[in-house]
Amino acid sequence: MADNINNRGLITEDVVKHVASLSRLSLDADNVARFQRQLAHILEYIVQLDEVDIKGVPPTSHVLSSMKDVFREDELKPSLMPDEALSNAPERQGDFFKVPRVI
């Protein structure tokens, strides 16, 4: 794949056509050229990001590093009895909702 990137680091038409093929997309020549330009701009932006000095910046797994686990503890609570839970069901079979067969 590196052979398909020209000396300026831009993606070639062959790369765009290959990615389109993998994605099962059919592209005309105008779209190939447009996507080639757009992907080249994305790669140029990534090169700019590589130039940013990040020494001393701790790695984060989320942009909001102060965000904490928001899950609550599981608590055992009483639930509905089957007759009460199924009281509005259009159809039931025993203690279960009866639904149309899918397959």
PLY file of the C-alpha trace (Angstrom):
ply
format ascii 1.0
element vertex 103
property float x
property float y
property float z
element edge 102
property int vertex1
property int vertex2
end_header
0.00 0.00 0.00
2.92 2.35 0.66
3.79 2.06 -3.04
0.48 3.75 -3.81
1.40 6.93 -1.97
3.30 9.40 -4.12
6.44 11.28 -3.11
4.39 14.12 -1.57
2.64 11.66 0.74
-0.65 11.98 -1.13
-2.91 9.06 -1.82
-3.05 7.91 -5.43
-6.16 7.12 -7.44
-5.31 3.42 -7.11
-5.64 3.62 -3.32
-9.01 5.35 -3.58
-10.24 2.73 -6.07
-8.97 -0.09 -3.84
-10.71 1.28 -0.74
-13.89 1.83 -2.75
-13.71 -1.77 -3.94
-13.29 -3.04 -0.38
-16.30 -0.92 0.63
-18.32 -2.24 -2.30
-18.66 1.28 -3.72
-18.60 2.15 -7.40
-17.06 5.55 -8.00
-16.88 7.53 -11.22
-13.72 9.44 -12.16
-14.99 12.68 -10.60
-15.63 11.02 -7.24
-12.26 9.24 -7.32
-10.53 12.59 -7.82
-12.66 14.27 -5.13
-12.03 11.54 -2.56
-8.33 11.53 -3.43
-8.15 15.25 -2.58
-10.19 14.81 0.60
-8.07 11.91 1.85
-4.91 13.87 1.05
-6.18 16.76 3.22
-6.90 14.33 6.05
-3.37 12.92 5.85
-1.91 16.45 5.81
-3.86 17.19 8.99
-2.51 14.03 10.63
1.04 15.14 9.75
0.30 18.44 11.51
-0.86 16.54 14.58
2.40 14.56 14.57
4.28 17.87 14.90
2.49 18.86 18.13
4.66 18.62 21.24
2.86 16.36 23.71
5.68 15.81 26.18
4.32 15.95 29.70
0.71 15.46 28.59
-0.72 12.38 30.30
-2.51 9.90 28.07
-6.27 9.84 28.45
-8.93 7.35 27.49
-11.62 10.03 27.35
-11.57 13.73 26.58
-13.25 14.37 29.91
-10.66 12.84 32.22
-12.69 13.89 35.26
-15.54 11.63 34.18
-16.05 8.80 36.63
-17.90 5.52 36.43
-21.58 6.42 36.23
-22.97 2.97 36.87
-24.90 2.38 40.04
-24.56 -0.66 42.23
-26.94 -3.52 41.50
-29.63 -3.71 44.13
-32.15 -6.48 44.58
-35.63 -4.96 44.38
-39.07 -6.51 44.15
-40.41 -6.83 40.62
-43.81 -7.35 39.08
-45.59 -10.65 39.34
-46.08 -12.34 35.94
-49.84 -11.65 35.86
-49.27 -7.96 36.56
-46.40 -7.66 34.04
-48.44 -9.38 31.31
-51.74 -7.65 32.07
-51.50 -5.37 28.99
-49.86 -7.90 26.67
-51.84 -8.44 23.46
-51.07 -12.17 23.73
-49.38 -14.33 26.28
-48.35 -17.92 26.60
-48.07 -18.98 30.20
-45.80 -16.51 31.98
-44.33 -15.13 28.72
-45.20 -12.56 26.06
-46.33 -14.28 22.86
-44.90 -12.58 19.78
-45.05 -13.40 16.07
-42.45 -15.83 14.77
-39.53 -13.93 13.24
-37.91 -16.68 11.20
0 1
1 2
2 3
3 4
4 5
5 6
6 7
7 8
8 9
9 10
10 11
11 12
12 13
13 14
14 15
15 16
16 17
17 18
18 19
19 20
20 21
21 22
22 23
23 24
24 25
25 26
26 27
27 28
28 29
29 30
30 31
31 32
32 33
33 34
34 35
35 36
36 37
37 38
38 39
39 40
40 41
41 42
42 43
43 44
44 45
45 46
46 47
47 48
48 49
49 50
50 51
51 52
52 53
53 54
54 55
55 56
56 57
57 58
58 59
59 60
60 61
61 62
62 63
63 64
64 65
65 66
66 67
67 68
68 69
69 70
70 71
71 72
72 73
73 74
74 75
75 76
76 77
77 78
78 79
79 80
80 81
81 82
82 83
83 84
84 85
85 86
86 87
87 88
88 89
89 90
90 91
91 92
92 93
93 94
94 95
95 96
96 97
97 98
98 99
99 100
100 101
101 102
